[in-house]
Structure formats: structure tokens, C-alpha cells
Amino acid sequence: MKKVLLKNAKIYDGSGAQAFNGDVLIEGDRIVNVASEIEEDGCEVMDLKGLSLAPGFIDAHSHNDWFALRKEPGGYFEPFIRQGITTFVSGNCGLSATGFADDTPHKDKIGGGLFFFGDCEAPKGIVGEFLEAVDGNSPCNLAVLAGHCTARASVSGSASRELTSEEEAQMLGILEDALKQGAAGISLGLMYDPGIYADTEELKKIAKLCEKYDRPLTVHPRANSAVSMSYPELLGRSHLLRAVDELAEAVKGTKTKLHYSHAIFVGRRSFKDKDEFVSIVDKLREDGIDMMFDIYNETLGVSVITVILPAWYQAMSPAERKKPINRAKLSVLVFASSLLLGFGFKDIQIAYIGEGYEKYEGKTVHEIAREEGISDLKAYLMLCEKSNFRGRVNMGPYTTPEIISEFEKDPRCLYMTDAWVEDHGVQNPAIYDCFPKFLRDSLLGTGDTIENTINRMTGATAERFSLKDRGYIRPGCFADLTVFSEEEIKAAVPDREEPFGIHKVWINGNLVLDGQEVNKQKIKESGRAIPV
């Protein structure tokens, strides 16, 4: 097996311990030695003097399971490799690309309108078969969560009702089989079809499954904002906090590893909920619930265009939608919601409507309304209809730099991108430089220490999701490694749709990024599946 000796690096081993200068010896796909100085004959030597070496970064919240089995997956993973990311915890928000009955008549409902199988020739509903198909055939390492929306859609489509006892047993059986076959946990997407229809009793049974197998339950909550379309009352307790209350009730009396996905506060009037959110996390942990959360280093997010459109309006026929009484009702509701959120049509940027509508991309709904000479609401509804209610938007504010900075320092917080490469339209900026920005914050003093920051994106994430022999620079661990320049990262100007400061990346001993060059041949088979 080929040996590679990395010399004179500043080594961050992924544990949070202080960095040290030393050498790392790779043989095949493993790290075989780490020391202050290594002498070894018959190996390729690379001098990393002046550069820093960390374990390959682990994206704690990803949807790249939807692209791993595409005919040409490389392009969907390259931007992340350029950020230093080597491993993904995928299948989040209840929307996994596996974990369904292969013979389901509802396969078209899987993905929640956000994700599609595309040119994947043979989707793998059985988790064990999915992991086997991914292993050695994907650019990066992949662990997968079993999605509740996926399993529920498999048995009932998008039925907006309580499951029958038979359907519920089938769904829970699919989720349990997924855990037995190596799923890293179960994910909930309570803002997506059909997860939105699950009641607290259904969630309690899923939490019990996670407790039984000691796997995390990751949750996209029912609301991420002070008001939402998930609850009928616009006044009273913040919808975001009601959604967290629901999770507390679902895991009450268990030892569930509860993991709150993307700790965001959508709309300026939601920022005030941050302190109580943290207090709830503190209380749950005091009560024995191992609760953690994750963040991306962006103040905006990606969603479907209908995110602020009530379900009752979407369910109407085109003729009913045009009735003045229904338009008036919608107008009042949207106006009130906008005031209570501190969020409006000036904050919604169109990322993609559909082929032939490229002229709208990159513009806000408000800008489009002015160009068309119509009201903001009419412009919004026009865009919904032109996209068949499946358009994609980038919108914010989802958080503030100050909240990001505070959470970066919180030991219960992990780092992620929640991003994926789209075939058309405006991309999520997190695909370019999200992880380098975490490093930059640490080096400039606005984030945590650099040692803790690297731990949060490597070893701590590996421990959270039981990713064996990943996340550390230690003998016996897989040779997933990222080389970066601290000086370049400190001097960089972020948010320019390009990575910065990352020099080299190894995945399972394969040098897949060298300078600016991605080895397109090696990334066809460099990644491994990670069954838990």
C-alpha cells in the first residue's frame, strides 16, 4: 500500500487539544503514525511547513444523500470538498433519499417537493442497500439518517390525517429496520409534507425508537419563527418556542439524544426568542435529555416559495384562489404575519421559478412587483403559480452575526452547511465558504478558539453520530485530512462565491484536492458509506 508522509504541519487532532507541530504518516486509507518527527523510507513526502492540518471536516447537517447515487455525482460534491469537507451526516429534515418500501405507490411524494431522485437509475429504499451502493462510488463519506417524512410518505403518501394503526406500525417498522441496517439516527421534518401532519403521540413513538438504539433524533421543528403558518393563532407564545415545547414533550421521560436542526430565528421579531431557546436547551439537559443543535455561518436560508403561503390557500382550485374574499383573507393574514415577523417581500429573493423565467432570478419579490407594476402580494402569487408552487427562494434574515458568534462558542453547538448544489438558478452561498468562515471567525476572535472550532466540525460531530474512526488525527483513524493556511483565512474576504484558505484534502487516503485542482477521477470512488 502507498505511504505518504506529511511533514512539519501544525496539527489540530480534532479533540480540542492545543495544536502541535509534527508529522503524520498515511498508509493506504489509514493514519498509521502521528509524532513530532517521523522518519520513514519508501514513501512520498510532502512538506506542509507554514500550513495547518486538521481532520477532514464533517458537515453535521446535509442533504447530499439525494445526489450520491446520481450518474455523475462529482459536481454536487466538489464545492464542499473545496471547503475541506470530507464527510456528511445526510438525510436530514425528515427527507432522506432512503428508508422507504421499494414497492411503495407513493414514491413521487418522497422528497417533500424539495428533493428528487433525478437521474438516479435505481433508488434504494432499503438503507442497507443504499449504503452498499454508495460505498466506494461517491466522492465523500456518507452517513445517513432515516427520514420520518420519507417513511411516512412510503405508507400513506401525503395524507393529511392521523395514521391508521396499521400504517403507523408499517412506518415504525421501516424506521426501525433502517436503524438496524446502519442509519445514524432518525430525522424529523415537521414543516414538510407529510411530517406536518404528525401529532405529538406519533413523535413520542419515534423518540422511543431512537432511545432504544441510542441514536440521535434530529429535528427540523414545526416553526423557526415567532409566527408561522403551522399554528392558527398569530398572537400569544412565539411559534418557534411552541415548536420547541412540542419537542420537549415528545422526548419527556426518555434518554433521547435530541438534536435541533439549524438553530435559526426567522424574521427580525424572532431574534428575541434566542435567550429562551437557550434556556430550554439548558433545562432539557438538566432533565437528562442530551440536547444539542447545529448552525450554518449564513444569515439567510433556502426554502420553497410557499413557505409563507397557508396550506388552505394552496389546497384551493385556481378559480377559488381568485375569489375576492379569499384574496382579501390571504392579504390580511400575510400583512399581519409580516408585521409580527419583521419580515417581508423585500426579504425574499427568487432563486429559481422554472425554465423560461430566468429573468426573475436574483431579484426580490418586491423588485419584481415594481418591474411588473403590481402589488407585492400579486407578484408573489404570480411567482407561486408560475412555479407550480415549487419555486425556490433565498430569504432572510434567519439569524444575526451576533447570534452566530454566541452559538459558535457554545459547546452544545455543531457546525454544518444545510446546503446542496442546484442544477438551475441562484445557489445557496453556504456551498462555497461556510466552513472556512467558521475558521475565520475563530482566528479573528469572534468565534470560539481554533482548537474548539475544529473539534466542533470534526471529532465532536463524529462522536455525536457514532462515526467510527472519523474526526481525529490518530493512528488507526481513516485518512480524512484537510490542510489550510491560517494567514490566508484571516486575510480573506468571505461571501464571494468561492472558498478560501484550503490547500489540500484527503478522503480515505486519496488526495482529492491539491491546490485548486480536484482530482475528478479519484472522487468517483474516494468516498465510503458509514453504517452505524
CORMOBEL-V416968 format. One record per residue. N is the residue number from 1. SS is DSSP state (H for helix, E for strand, L for the rest). PSI is psi as a letter, one per 20 degrees, with the letter a starting at -180 (none if undefined). BURIAL is b if it has 24 or more other C-alpha atoms within 12 Angstrom, else e. Layout:
N_SS_PSI_BURIAL ; N_SS_PSI_BURIAL
This chain:
1_L_q_e ; 2_L_p_e ; 3_E_p_b ; 4_E_p_b ; 5_E_o_b ; 6_E_o_b ; 7_E_q_b ; 8_E_k_b ; 9_E_q_b ; 10_E_o_b ; 11_E_p_b ; 12_E_o_b ; 13_L_j_b ; 14_L_i_b ; 15_L_i_b ; 16_L_i_b ; 17_L_r_e ; 18_L_q_e ; 19_L_q_b ; 20_E_q_b ; 21_E_p_b ; 22_E_a_b ; 23_E_q_b ; 24_E_p_b ; 25_E_p_b ; 26_E_p_b ; 27_E_o_b ; 28_L_c_b ; 29_L_j_b ; 30_E_q_b ; 31_E_p_b ; 32_E_i_b ; 33_E_q_b ; 34_E_p_b ; 35_E_r_b ; 36_L_h_e ; 37_L_p_e ; 38_L_p_e ; 39_L_p_e ; 40_L_p_e ; 41_L_q_e ; 42_L_k_e ; 43_L_q_e ; 44_E_p_e ; 45_E_p_e ; 46_E_p_e ; 47_E_o_e ; 48_L_k_b ; 49_L_p_e ; 50_L_i_e ; 51_L_r_b ; 52_E_q_b ; 53_E_p_b ; 54_E_r_b ; 55_E_q_b ; 56_L_p_b ; 57_E_q_b ; 58_E_p_b ; 59_E_o_b ; 60_L_i_b ; 61_L_o_b ; 62_L_r_b ; 63_L_k_b ; 64_H_i_b ; 65_H_h_b ; 66_H_i_b ; 67_L_i_b ; 68_L_h_b ; 69_L_j_b ; 70_L_r_b ; 71_L_g_e ; 72_L_n_e ; 73_L_i_b ; 74_H_g_b ; 75_H_h_b ; 76_H_i_b ; 77_H_h_b ; 78_H_g_b ; 79_H_h_b ; 80_H_h_b ; 81_H_g_b ; 82_H_i_b ; 83_L_i_b ; 84_L_j_b ; 85_E_p_b ; 86_E_i_b ; 87_E_q_b ; 88_E_p_b ; 89_E_o_b ; 90_E_a_b ; 91_L_k_b ; 92_L_r_b ; 93_L_k_b ; 94_L_i_b ; 95_L_m_b ; 96_L_q_b ; 97_L_j_b ; 98_L_r_b ; 99_L_l_b ; 100_L_r_b ; 101_L_p_b ; 102_L_h_b ; 103_L_j_e ; 104_L_p_b ; 105_L_j_e ; 106_L_k_b ; 107_H_h_b ; 108_H_i_b ; 109_H_i_b ; 110_L_p_b ; 111_L_i_b ; 112_L_j_b ; 113_L_i_b ; 114_L_h_b ; 115_L_q_b ; 116_L_q_b ; 117_L_i_b ; 118_L_c_e ; 119_L_j_e ; 120_L_o_e ; 121_L_h_e ; 122_L_n_e ; 123_L_q_b ; 124_L_o_b ; 125_L_h_b ; 126_L_p_b ; 127_H_g_b ; 128_H_g_b ; 129_H_h_b ; 130_H_g_b ; 131_H_h_b ; 132_H_h_b ; 133_H_h_b ; 134_H_h_b ; 135_L_o_b ; 136_L_j_b ; 137_L_j_b ; 138_E_q_b ; 139_L_h_b ; 140_L_r_b ; 141_E_q_b ; 142_E_p_b ; 143_E_q_b ; 144_E_p_b ; 145_L_q_b ; 146_E_p_b ; 147_E_p_b ; 148_H_g_b ; 149_H_g_b ; 150_H_g_b ; 151_H_h_b ; 152_H_g_b ; 153_H_h_b ; 154_H_h_b ; 155_H_h_b ; 156_H_j_b ; 157_L_c_b ; 158_L_k_b ; 159_L_p_e ; 160_L_m_e ; 161_L_r_e ; 162_L_q_e ; 163_L_q_b ; 164_L_r_e ; 165_H_h_e ; 166_H_g_e ; 167_H_g_e ; 168_H_g_b ; 169_H_g_e ; 170_H_g_b ; 171_H_g_b ; 172_H_h_b ; 173_H_g_b ; 174_H_g_b ; 175_H_g_b ; 176_H_g_b ; 177_H_h_b ; 178_H_g_b ; 179_H_h_b ; 180_H_h_b ; 181_L_j_b ; 182_L_j_b ; 183_L_q_b ; 184_L_i_b ; 185_E_a_b ; 186_E_q_b ; 187_E_q_b ; 188_E_q_b ; 189_E_n_b ; 190_L_j_b ; 191_L_j_b ; 192_L_q_b ; 193_L_p_b ; 194_L_j_b ; 195_H_h_b ; 196_H_h_b ; 197_H_i_b ; 198_L_p_b ; 199_L_r_b ; 200_H_h_b ; 201_H_h_e ; 202_H_g_b ; 203_H_h_b ; 204_H_h_b ; 205_H_h_b ; 206_H_g_b ; 207_H_h_b ; 208_H_h_b ; 209_H_g_b ; 210_H_h_b ; 211_H_g_b ; 212_H_g_e ; 213_H_j_b ; 214_L_l_b ; 215_L_q_b ; 216_E_q_b ; 217_E_o_b ; 218_E_q_b ; 219_E_p_b ; 220_E_o_b ; 221_L_r_b ; 222_L_h_b ; 223_L_q_b ; 224_L_j_b ; 225_E_r_b ; 226_L_h_b ; 227_L_q_b ; 228_L_a_b ; 229_L_j_b ; 230_L_h_b ; 231_L_p_b ; 232_L_h_e ; 233_L_p_e ; 234_L_h_b ; 235_L_r_e ; 236_L_b_e ; 237_L_p_e ; 238_L_p_b ; 239_H_h_b ; 240_H_g_b ; 241_H_h_b ; 242_H_h_b ; 243_H_h_b ; 244_H_h_b ; 245_H_g_b ; 246_H_g_b ; 247_H_g_b ; 248_H_h_b ; 249_H_h_b ; 250_H_h_b ; 251_H_j_b ; 252_L_p_b ; 253_L_j_e ; 254_L_r_b ; 255_L_k_b ; 256_L_p_b ; 257_E_n_b ; 258_E_p_b ; 259_E_o_b ; 260_E_o_b ; 261_L_q_b ; 262_L_n_b ; 263_L_n_b ; 264_L_r_b ; 265_L_n_b ; 266_E_p_b ; 267_L_q_b ; 268_H_h_b ; 269_H_i_b ; 270_H_i_b ; 271_H_h_b ; 272_H_i_b ; 273_H_i_b ; 274_H_g_b ; 275_H_g_e ; 276_H_h_e ; 277_H_g_b ; 278_H_h_b ; 279_H_h_e ; 280_H_g_b ; 281_H_g_b ; 282_H_g_e ; 283_H_g_e ; 284_H_g_b ; 285_H_h_b ; 286_H_h_e ; 287_L_j_e ; 288_L_j_e ; 289_L_p_b ; 290_L_n_b ; 291_L_p_b ; 292_E_r_b ; 293_E_r_b ; 294_E_r_b ; 295_E_q_b ; 296_L_r_b ; 297_L_l_b ; 298_L_q_b ; 299_L_j_b ; 300_E_r_b ; 301_E_r_b ; 302_E_p_b ; 303_E_r_b ; 304_E_q_b ; 305_H_h_b ; 306_H_j_b ; 307_H_h_b ; 308_H_j_b ; 309_L_p_b ; 310_L_q_b ; 311_H_h_e ; 312_H_h_e ; 313_H_g_b ; 314_H_h_b ; 315_L_i_e ; 316_L_q_e ; 317_L_r_e ; 318_H_h_e ; 319_H_g_e ; 320_H_h_e ; 321_H_h_b ; 322_L_i_e ; 323_L_p_e ; 324_H_h_e ; 325_H_h_e ; 326_H_h_e ; 327_H_h_b ; 328_H_g_e ; 329_H_g_e ; 330_H_g_b ; 331_H_g_b ; 332_H_g_e ; 333_H_g_b ; 334_H_g_b ; 335_H_g_e ; 336_H_g_e ; 337_H_g_b ; 338_H_g_b ; 339_H_g_e ; 340_H_h_b ; 341_H_h_b ; 342_L_l_b ; 343_L_p_b ; 344_L_a_b ; 345_H_i_b ; 346_H_i_b ; 347_H_i_b ; 348_E_o_b ; 349_E_p_b ; 350_E_p_b ; 351_E_h_b ; 352_E_p_b ; 353_L_g_b ; 354_L_r_b ; 355_L_p_e ; 356_L_i_e ; 357_L_k_e ; 358_H_h_e ; 359_H_i_e ; 360_H_i_b ; 361_L_p_b ; 362_L_i_b ; 363_L_q_b ; 364_E_r_b ; 365_H_h_b ; 366_H_g_b ; 367_H_g_b ; 368_H_h_b ; 369_H_g_e ; 370_H_g_e ; 371_H_h_e ; 372_H_i_e ; 373_L_k_e ; 374_L_r_e ; 375_L_r_e ; 376_H_g_b ; 377_H_g_b ; 378_H_h_b ; 379_H_g_b ; 380_H_g_b ; 381_H_h_b ; 382_H_g_b ; 383_H_h_b ; 384_H_g_b ; 385_H_g_b ; 386_H_h_e ; 387_L_j_b ; 388_L_k_e ; 389_L_k_b ; 390_L_j_b ; 391_L_r_b ; 392_E_q_b ; 393_E_q_b ; 394_E_p_b ; 395_E_r_b ; 396_E_r_b ; 397_L_p_b ; 398_L_i_b ; 399_L_a_b ; 400_L_q_b ; 401_H_h_b ; 402_H_g_e ; 403_H_g_b ; 404_H_g_b ; 405_H_g_b ; 406_H_g_b ; 407_H_h_b ; 408_H_h_b ; 409_L_i_b ; 410_L_p_b ; 411_L_i_b ; 412_L_j_b ; 413_E_p_b ; 414_E_r_b ; 415_E_q_b ; 416_L_r_b ; 417_L_h_b ; 418_L_k_b ; 419_L_q_b ; 420_L_q_b ; 421_L_p_b ; 422_L_q_b ; 423_L_h_e ; 424_L_q_e ; 425_L_a_b ; 426_L_p_b ; 427_L_q_b ; 428_L_p_b ; 429_L_i_b ; 430_H_i_b ; 431_H_i_b ; 432_H_g_b ; 433_H_k_b ; 434_H_g_b ; 435_H_g_b ; 436_H_h_b ; 437_H_h_b ; 438_H_g_b ; 439_H_g_b ; 440_H_g_b ; 441_H_g_b ; 442_H_g_b ; 443_H_h_b ; 444_H_i_e ; 445_L_j_e ; 446_L_i_b ; 447_L_b_b ; 448_L_a_b ; 449_L_q_b ; 450_H_h_b ; 451_H_g_b ; 452_H_h_b ; 453_H_g_b ; 454_H_h_b ; 455_H_g_b ; 456_H_h_b ; 457_L_j_b ; 458_L_e_b ; 459_H_g_b ; 460_H_h_b ; 461_H_h_b ; 462_H_g_b ; 463_H_g_b ; 464_H_h_b ; 465_L_j_b ; 466_L_l_b ; 467_L_n_b ; 468_L_p_b ; 469_L_k_b ; 470_L_q_b ; 471_L_j_b ; 472_L_q_b ; 473_L_n_b ; 474_L_q_b ; 475_L_p_e ; 476_L_i_b ; 477_L_q_b ; 478_E_q_b ; 479_L_m_b ; 480_L_o_b ; 481_E_q_b ; 482_E_p_b ; 483_E_p_b ; 484_E_r_b ; 485_L_o_b ; 486_H_h_b ; 487_H_g_e ; 488_H_h_b ; 489_H_g_b ; 490_H_h_b ; 491_H_i_e ; 492_L_q_b ; 493_L_o_e ; 494_L_r_b ; 495_L_l_e ; 496_L_k_e ; 497_L_l_e ; 498_L_q_b ; 499_L_r_b ; 500_L_q_b ; 501_L_i_b ; 502_E_p_b ; 503_E_g_b ; 504_E_q_b ; 505_E_p_b ; 506_E_p_b ; 507_E_o_b ; 508_L_l_b ; 509_L_i_b ; 510_E_p_b ; 511_E_o_b ; 512_E_i_b ; 513_E_p_b ; 514_E_o_b ; 515_L_c_b ; 516_L_i_e ; 517_E_p_e ; 518_E_p_b ; 519_L_n_b ; 520_L_h_e ; 521_L_g_e ; 522_H_h_b ; 523_H_i_b ; 524_H_h_b ; 525_L_j_b ; 526_L_h_b ; 527_E_q_b ; 528_L_q_b ; 529_E_q_b ; 530_L_n_b ; 531_L_q_b ; 532_L_none_b
